[in-house]
Amino acid sequence: MKPNPYQAMKCLVVFTLLATSITTQAQKTEISISQQVPQVITAGETFDVTLTINKDNLESFARLQQNLPRGFSAKLKNGKDYHAFVKDGKAKLLWLSLPKDKQFTVTYQVKVNRKAEGDYVLGGEFNYIQNDKKQFAVVQPATIKVLPSALAALDEEEDEKGTPVGGSTAYEENIFDK
């Protein structure tokens, strides 16, 4: 029986596709992000948000974004490996290339409006590129209980965004633009 070159070619294509599929699955990196925030805070106070990112060997472009609850403002600083800024109530950190360490931590500050009160949720999303595809990991939401401030009654008049009328939100400065 004479060997069929087309049959051999089919086998080679199937083998190549199978090997590529297995390699791609093996290269899938498991990303996890843990968030540390206080469980309870008093209105008007400032607290740290600490995010620990476990990213194995991933070194691609990435963006971490957290939507700030109403009445919360963030103060971010650029890091050695990333750019940070606040825009439209979102804290954003951008990496053109992630650090080589398999795990790293970033911290930023959040200030709570003196008139805030109740339970607020802070979560987010970590977007990255892997195998030329957009991927994401969820920052597990944390609930922060804001207790009323005794100073809230003494505050000057504020608009619906919590900005003092005639004042500014200097705390929400965009350090990225400097």
N, C-alpha and C positions, 0 to 999 in steps of 0.2 A: 504494500500500500504506500502510495506516494504521499509525503507530508504536504499538508495544505498551508501555504504561506499566510492566507487570510485568517485561518484558525489560530495560527501562532500569534498573529498581530492582535486578534481579539483578546487572547489570553494576556498578552503583554499590557494592553490598554486596561483591562479589568484589574490586573495586578497593580498597575500604577495608580489607578483611582483608589483602590482599597488602601494602598500604602499611604497615599496622600491624606485620605480620610482619617486613618489611624494617627498619623503624625499631627494633623491639625487638632484632633481631640486631645492628644497628649500635650500639646502646647497651650491649651486653654488654661489661663492663669486664674486662680481663685482669688478674688479681691474681697477684703473685708475692711470696714471702717467702724471704729468704735468712737463714741462721743461721750465726753465727760462734761457735765454741766451741773450746777447745784439743783437740788430738788425743790428748794424753797429759797426765795429771796424777797427782800423788801423793795417796794417801788422806789425808784430814784437811785438805786444802787447799781454798781457795775460788777460784772462777773466775767470770768474767763470761759471760753469755749475751747476745749482741747480735743482735737481729732487725731486719732492714731490710725494710720493707713497701712495695712498689710497688703503688699502688692507683689510678693515673690520677686521674679526677675523682670517684671514689666518696666520698661523705660521709655514709653511713648509719650505723646502729647496727652495732657489730661486737664480736666476742669472740675473743681469741687464747687458746688453752689448750695447755699442754704438760704431759704426764704425766711426773712426775719418777721416775726409776728408784729402786728400793729403796736406801736408804742415802744418798740425795741430799735436801737440804733447800734451800728457796729463801728469799731475802730480797728482798721487793718493796717498792717505794715508789710511792705515787700520783704520777702525773704531772699536768701542766697540763691535759691533755685526757682523761685516763683514770683509772679506779680499778683498783687492783691488789690481789690477795690470794692466799693459798695455802689450799687446802681439800682434804682427802682426798688429799694427795699430788699435787695439780695446781696449777700456777702459772697464774693467770687474770688477764687484763687486759681491761677492758670500756670501750668507748667508746660514749657515747650518740650522738655524732656524730664521725666521723673528722676529723682535721685537714685543712685545705684543701690542704696541700702534696701533690703527687703521690707523693712518697716521704718516708718518715719512719723514724726508728730508735728502738727502745726497748731498754734494757739492764737486766738484773737479775743478782743474784749467786746462785750456787749453792755450797753447802758439801757436801763429800763426807765421809761417815763415815770415821773412821780405820781401821775394819776392812774397808772395801770393797776389792775387788780384782777385776780382770778387765775385760771389755769391756761397756760400757753404751750403750744407744741413747737419744737424746733427739730426739724429733720433736714433732709437734703439729698443730693444725688452727686455721685462721682462718675464723670464721663471720661472715657479713655478710648484709645485706638488699639486694637489687637488683631493681628492677621488682616490688616487693611479694612477692618470693620469697626463701626462704632459700637461700643459696649457701655454698660453702666452698672454701678453698684449703688444700692440704697444706703444712705446714712440712717440708721434706725432712729426713729423719732424719740425725743425725750420730752417729757412733760415737766414744765417749770411752774410751780405755784408762786404767784406774786402776791405778797401780803400788802395791805394798804399802808401808805406812808402817812405819818402824822403831819408831815409838811405839805401834803397835797392841798389842804384847804388854804394854805398861805400862798400858793402859786399864783403868778400873774395869769391873766387871761390867755388861753391857748386856742389855736385854730383846731380844725378836725384832725390834723396830722400830729398834734401834740407839740407844735412849734410855738414858742411864746410869740404873741403878737408883737411885731416890731423887733423881734429877736432873730436869732439864726440857729442853724443846726451845725455849729462848728464841730461837734463831736462826730458827725457823719461825713467828715471831710474825705475826699477821694485822694488818697495818698498816691494812687497810680498816676495821677496827672502831674505830679511834682517832678 
